Amino acid sequence: MNSFYASVEAAHQPELKGKPIAIAGNPEERRGIVVTCSYEARSKGVKTTMQVHEALKLCPELIVLRPDFTKYRQASKAMFDLLRSYTELVEPVSIDEGYMDITDLSGNPVELIKEIQDRILRELDLPCSIGVSPNKFLSKMASDMKKPMGITVIRKREIREKLWPLPIREMHGVGEKTAEKLAALSISTIGDLARAEEIQLKSLLGMNGLKLRSRANGVDERKVDPESVYDFKSVGNSTTLPRDLTNQNELLKIIEQLSAKVSERLRSKQMLGYGLQVMIRFKNRKTITRSLTLSHPLYEQVHIAEHAKSLFLKHWNGTPVRLLGVTVQDLADKSHAYKQINLFSYKEDVKYEPVEKVMRELEEKHGKGILTRGLKSSKNHQNAETSFSKDFLDDHD
């Protein structure tokens, strides 16, 4: 979907069409941050992460709106329902993006895609861009090539022409840090990556390097999986203590060690998570688990440990402990981190975003300490509130 939140606002208020719009978490504050904006605003230089007062200097006529979560979720559900009227093979990736497999549908595929785009615009009054290809990776790349209201087809034989000349930073799945590492091998374009030596890539990036090389060559065997939207996995680690412990410092040190192992496993899986659970088994073998759901993603050891220790201290009553466990839950692929992040608690979320580009931009411009942290806790993980950008999953039950 193109400039989804701003487009939804314009669909509900036709007088906003064609005007520069920005959605900001707190537009009344001069230090409020623009989290998304219309293409009319972008043409005036307004960008995501920009402070509202800076945006207004560039575009005095900018219309700054508060987010309306209910409207965005309703629009998302309507969009995915429309896609499912063609096929059940629809895989939501985020509130405004997904894959669909049209292999078995009759008719000319490009004409079908045009019909889908026209229907979304006509029935929902929302613009979108669509990528068409033999697999997920190429379709994702194609969908970003023409915005707004673009349709881009990439065939396998067109990879050299359409994909390889692009800068490596534009490749889906390559973040800024990975791009910097690849630059050390003189890899500056997707074509460079496609032709790179496998041994060098594996040495530099591990198995992820080989996966990225395959993607650059147009290879992606992943199927469109409608069930993946419900796939909440976890990565955890626990240990039975050599003796029952009551020393708080020792127990917190063990939680730090467990958090480090969990972080390492998340790295190896290229995953991040939005939930945290701590398990405590006492001397009498009574076991409790306490969980919380966060609006920002967990990935780094220091942040996992910070929240795990806080959760432990909140629920430990001083009784001797014989086992401790730390688990990160509600996992998401790192490549979708931007889509999973809750844009409307942006100042809190962005500090923890493992794709550090946004955080760096904010702190370079406005100084260290501008970002703060927020969390929501619950004894029952399944009833815990989630961030807005993950709440859309509830609409697919």
C-alpha positions in Angstrom: 0.0 0.0 0.0 1.2 3.5 -0.8 1.7 5.9 2.1 -0.9 3.8 3.8 -1.8 5.8 6.9 -1.9 9.1 5.0 -3.9 7.5 2.2 -6.5 6.1 4.7 -6.9 9.6 6.1 -7.5 11.0 2.7 -10.0 8.3 1.9 -12.0 9.3 4.9 -11.6 13.0 4.3 -11.7 13.7 0.5 -10.8 17.3 1.1 -7.3 16.1 2.0 -6.7 14.5 -1.4 -3.8 16.0 -3.3 -2.6 17.9 -0.2 0.6 17.3 1.9 -0.3 15.2 4.9 1.8 14.0 7.8 0.9 11.6 10.6 2.7 12.4 13.8 2.4 10.7 17.2 1.9 14.1 19.0 1.5 16.9 16.4 0.9 19.5 19.1 4.5 19.1 20.4 7.1 21.0 18.4 9.4 18.0 19.0 6.8 15.5 17.7 8.1 13.2 15.0 6.7 12.6 11.5 6.1 8.9 11.2 4.6 8.8 7.7 3.6 11.3 5.1 1.8 11.6 1.7 3.7 11.8 -1.5 2.7 15.5 -1.8 4.5 16.1 1.5 7.5 14.1 0.4 7.9 16.2 -2.8 8.4 19.2 -0.5 11.2 17.4 1.4 9.2 16.1 4.4 10.6 12.7 5.6 10.0 10.1 8.2 11.8 10.8 11.5 11.7 14.5 10.8 10.5 16.7 13.7 7.1 18.3 13.0 8.5 21.9 13.3 11.2 21.1 10.7 8.6 19.6 8.4 6.5 22.7 8.7 9.4 24.9 7.8 9.9 23.0 4.6 6.1 22.8 3.9 4.1 25.4 5.8 0.9 24.1 4.3 1.5 20.6 5.8 -1.6 19.1 7.4 -0.4 17.2 10.5 -2.8 14.6 11.9 -2.9 12.3 14.9 -3.0 8.6 14.1 -6.3 6.8 14.1 -5.6 3.2 14.8 -9.1 1.9 14.3 -9.3 3.3 10.8 -6.0 1.8 9.7 -6.9 -1.6 11.0 -10.3 -1.5 9.2 -8.6 -0.5 6.0 -6.1 -3.3 6.3 -8.7 -5.9 6.9 -10.7 -4.7 3.9 -7.7 -4.8 1.7 -6.8 -8.4 2.7 -10.4 -9.5 2.4 -10.4 -8.2 -1.1 -7.2 -10.2 -1.9 -8.8 -13.3 -0.5 -11.8 -13.0 -2.8 -9.4 -14.2 -5.5 -7.4 -16.9 -3.6 -6.9 -18.2 -0.1 -3.1 -18.1 -0.8 -2.6 -14.7 0.8 0.1 -14.1 3.3 0.0 -10.8 5.3 3.4 -9.5 6.2 2.4 -6.4 7.9 -0.7 -4.1 8.2 -0.1 -2.7 4.7 1.8 -5.4 2.8 1.4 -9.0 1.9 2.0 -11.7 -0.7 -0.5 -13.6 -2.8 0.0 -16.6 -5.1 -2.0 -16.4 -8.3 -0.4 -19.4 -10.1 -3.6 -21.4 -10.3 -5.9 -18.5 -11.3 -7.1 -18.4 -14.8 -6.7 -15.5 -17.2 -3.8 -13.1 -18.0 -1.9 -12.5 -14.8 -1.0 -8.9 -15.6 -4.6 -8.1 -16.4 -5.6 -9.7 -13.1 -3.1 -7.6 -11.1 -4.4 -4.5 -12.8 -8.0 -5.5 -11.8 -6.9 -6.0 -8.2 -5.1 -2.6 -8.1 -8.2 -0.9 -9.7 -10.6 -2.5 -7.2 -8.5 -1.5 -4.2 -8.5 2.1 -5.5 -12.2 2.1 -6.5 -13.7 0.2 -3.6 -11.3 1.3 -0.8 -10.1 4.6 -2.3 -6.5 3.5 -1.5 -3.5 3.4 -3.9 -1.1 0.5 -4.0 1.9 -0.7 -5.9 2.2 -4.4 -7.0 5.2 -6.5 -7.9 4.7 -9.6 -10.1 7.3 -12.3 -10.4 8.0 -16.0 -10.0 8.8 -15.7 -6.3 8.5 -13.7 -3.1 11.9 -11.9 -3.2 11.5 -10.6 -6.8 7.9 -9.6 -6.2 9.0 -7.6 -3.1 11.7 -5.9 -5.0 9.3 -5.2 -7.9 6.7 -3.7 -5.7 9.1 -1.0 -4.5 10.2 0.0 -8.0 7.2 2.2 -9.0 5.3 4.2 -6.4 2.6 5.3 -6.2 0.1 3.1 -8.2 2.8 1.1 -10.0 2.8 -2.4 -11.4 6.2 -3.9 -12.1 6.8 -7.3 -13.6 10.2 -9.0 -13.2 10.8 -12.2 -15.1 13.8 -14.4 -14.4 15.4 -13.4 -17.7 15.1 -9.7 -16.7 17.1 -10.0 -13.5 20.3 -8.8 -15.0 18.6 -5.8 -16.5 16.2 -4.7 -13.8 17.8 -6.0 -10.6 21.5 -6.2 -10.9 22.2 -2.5 -11.5 20.5 -1.4 -8.3 22.6 -0.3 -5.3 23.0 -3.1 -2.7 21.3 -0.9 -0.1 18.1 -1.2 -2.1 18.0 -5.0 -1.8 15.3 -6.4 0.4 17.0 -8.1 3.3 20.2 -6.0 3.3 20.4 -3.5 6.1 22.9 -0.7 6.5 25.4 -2.7 8.5 25.3 -5.6 6.1 25.8 -3.2 3.2 28.8 -1.8 5.0 30.3 -5.2 5.4 29.7 -6.1 1.8 31.4 -2.9 0.7 34.6 -4.4 2.2 34.4 -7.0 -0.6 33.8 -4.2 -3.2 30.1 -5.2 -3.5 28.2 -2.1 -4.2 25.3 -3.4 -6.5 23.0 -6.4 -6.4 24.8 -7.7 -9.5 28.1 -7.6 -7.6 26.5 -9.7 -4.9 25.1 -12.1 -7.4 28.6 -12.7 -8.8 30.5 -12.7 -5.5 32.5 -15.7 -4.3 30.5 -18.0 -2.0 33.5 -18.7 0.3 34.1 -15.0 0.9 30.4 -14.3 1.6 30.1 -17.2 4.0 33.2 -16.1 5.8 31.8 -12.5 6.1 28.1 -13.2 6.8 27.8 -16.9 7.5 24.8 -18.7 5.9 23.0 -15.5 5.5 25.6 -14.4 3.0 24.8 -17.4 0.8 21.1 -16.8 1.1 21.5 -13.2 0.0 23.6 -14.3 -3.0 20.8 -16.7 -4.0 18.3 -13.9 -3.7 20.4 -11.7 -5.9 20.4 -14.4 -8.5 16.6 -14.5 -8.3 16.4 -17.7 -6.3 13.8 -17.9 -3.5 12.0 -21.2 -2.8 9.7 -19.8 0.0 6.0 -20.5 -0.6 3.2 -18.1 0.1 2.0 -19.3 3.5 -1.4 -18.1 4.7 -0.8 -19.7 8.1 2.5 -17.8 8.8 0.5 -14.9 10.2 -0.3 -17.0 13.2 3.2 -18.4 13.5 4.3 -17.1 16.9 7.6 -19.0 17.7 10.0 -18.4 20.5 13.6 -18.7 21.4 14.5 -19.4 25.0 17.2 -20.8 27.3 16.9 -22.1 30.9 19.3 -23.6 33.4 18.9 -25.7 36.6 21.1 -24.0 39.2 23.9 -26.1 40.9 22.3 -25.2 44.2 19.2 -23.3 45.4 20.0 -19.6 45.4 18.7 -16.6 47.3 21.5 -14.2 46.5 20.0 -11.5 44.2 23.2 -10.6 42.5 24.0 -14.2 41.6 20.5 -14.7 40.2 20.6 -11.5 38.1 24.0 -12.6 36.8 22.5 -15.9 35.6 19.7 -14.0 33.9 22.3 -12.0 32.1 24.0 -15.2 30.9 20.7 -16.7 29.7 19.9 -13.4 27.9 23.2 -13.5 26.1 22.5 -17.1 24.9 19.0 -16.1 23.7 20.4 -13.1 21.9 23.0 -15.2 20.2 20.3 -17.7 19.0 18.2 -14.8 17.7 21.2 -13.5 15.7 21.8 -16.9 14.2 18.1 -17.2 13.1 18.0 -13.6 11.9 15.0 -13.0 14.1 13.7 -10.5 16.7 10.9 -10.7 19.1 8.2 -8.6 20.8 7.5 -10.7 23.8 9.5 -11.8 26.8 8.9 -14.6 29.3 10.8 -15.4 32.5 10.4 -18.8 34.2 11.2 -19.3 37.9 11.2 -22.7 39.6 11.4 -22.5 43.4 13.0 -24.8 45.9 9.7 -26.6 46.5 9.5 -27.2 42.7 6.6 -24.7 42.2 7.1 -23.1 38.8 5.8 -19.8 37.6 6.1 -18.0 34.2 5.6 -14.3 33.9 5.5 -12.5 30.5 5.3 -9.1 29.0 4.7 -7.8 25.5 6.7 -4.8 24.3 6.0 -2.2 21.6 9.6 -2.3 20.5 11.5 -5.4 19.2 14.0 -7.3 21.4 17.2 -8.5 19.8 20.2 -7.2 21.7 21.4 -9.0 24.9 21.5 -5.8 27.0 17.8 -5.1 26.3 16.7 -8.7 26.8 18.5 -8.8 30.1 17.2 -5.5 31.2 13.6 -6.5 30.9 14.1 -10.1 32.1 15.7 -8.8 35.3 13.0 -6.3 35.9 10.3 -9.0 35.4 12.2 -11.4 37.7 12.5 -8.9 40.5 8.8 -8.0 40.2 7.7 -11.6 40.8 10.4 -13.1 43.0 9.5 -13.2 46.6 12.9 -14.2 48.0 12.2 -17.9 48.0 15.2 -20.0 47.0 15.4 -20.6 43.3 16.4 -23.9 41.6 15.8 -23.0 37.9 15.7 -19.9 35.8 14.6 -19.4 32.2 14.5 -16.5 29.7 12.4 -16.7 26.5 11.9 -14.2 23.7 8.5 -14.7 22.0 6.4 -13.4 19.2 9.2 -13.6 16.7 9.5 -11.8 13.4 12.0 -12.0 10.6 14.6 -9.2 10.8 14.0 -8.3 7.2 10.4 -7.2 8.2 11.6 -5.2 11.2 10.5 -1.9 9.7 7.0 -3.2 9.1 6.7 -4.7 12.6 7.8 -1.6 14.4 5.0 0.3 16.1 5.4 3.7 14.4 3.1 5.5 16.7 5.1 4.9 19.8 8.1 5.8 17.7 10.3 7.5 20.2 10.1 4.4 22.4 10.4 1.8 19.7 13.2 3.3 17.6 15.8 3.0 20.4 15.5 -0.8 20.2 15.1 -1.2 16.4 17.9 -3.6 15.4 18.0 -2.0 12.0 19.8 1.0 13.4 19.4 3.4 10.6 16.4 5.3 12.0 17.8 5.5 15.5 21.1 6.9 14.2 19.3 9.5 12.1 17.3 10.8 15.1 20.2 10.9 17.6 22.6 12.5 15.1 20.1 15.3 14.4 18.6 15.8 17.9 21.2 14.5 20.3 21.5 11.5 22.6 18.7 11.0 25.0 15.9 12.1 22.8 14.6 8.5 22.7 12.8 7.0 25.6 11.5 3.5 26.4 8.0 2.1 27.1 6.6 -1.3 27.9 3.4 -3.1 28.9 3.5 -6.0 31.2 1.0 -8.8 31.9 1.0 -12.0 34.0 -0.8 -13.7 31.2 1.1 -13.4 28.0 -1.8 -14.3 25.7 -3.8 -11.5 27.1 -1.0 -8.9 27.0 -1.6 -5.9 24.7 0.5 -5.8 21.6 1.8 -2.9 19.6 -0.5 -1.4 17.0 1.4 -2.8 14.1 1.1 -6.3 15.4 -2.6 -5.9 16.4 -3.6 -6.2 12.8 -2.9 -9.9 13.2 -6.0 -10.2 15.3 -8.1 -9.3 12.2 -7.0 -12.5 10.4 -8.5 -14.9 12.9 
